[in-house]
Amino acid sequence: MNTDKQNIAEQLLQIGFEENDAEPGTYEFYEDKELLFYTFINADNLVNLENYQIRQLRSQCKLSSKEFEKLTNGKLSNNQYLKILQKQKVI
């Protein structure tokens, strides 16, 4: 699993999250202009996320461990993510 913070931030944007300009490091997911949920990546000096940060981020993104690993490896598309959220009845 790629735990590089910059990579994960880029992957969040790829699947449809938007970075909040007023709060850098905060990523928000909208459906029909309605904020459904958000997550954040700490602005500490670490290059890679710690395990507890990965668990928190995964939970906030509504992803299983396997799905989150696909995200971090750049193998989760926006369409796949939307299907995951639909299956969980989040959207």
C-alpha positions, -999 to +999 in steps of 0.1 A: +000+000+000+013+034-009+010+056+022+025+087+008+003+117+018+007+135-015-003+104-035-034+098-013-044+134-017-041+131-055-061+099-055-089+115-034-092+142-061-093+115-088-123+098-073-143+130-069-133+147-036-126+184-037-101+201-015-115+229+007-097+261-002-104+276+032-091+245+050-061+230+032-058+193+038-096+189+041-112+169+013-150+170+007-173+147-012-204+162-028-234+146-045-257+170-063-239+199-046-247+185-012-218+177+011-220+140+020-188+137+040-153+149+044-119+137+054-086+154+061-049+147+059-028+162+087-003+189+077+024+174+100+059+169+087+055+132+080+057+121+044+038+089+049+006+084+069+007+064+101-015+033+105-040+051+127-043+079+101-049+053+074-077+037+094-093+070+101-091+081+065-104+048+052-134+050+076-142+085+066-140+077+029-164+047+035-139+022+021-128-013+032-091-021+036-090-037+001-108-008-015-086+017+002-055-001-010-069+001-045-073+039-040-037+043-028-024+023-057-043+045-082-066+017-092-099+031-080-119+052-104-146+077-097-172+053-112-160+024-090-161+047-059-197+058-067-207+021-070-192+014-036-211+043-021-244+032-038-239-003-025-235+010+010-266+033+004-245+064+012-258+079-021 
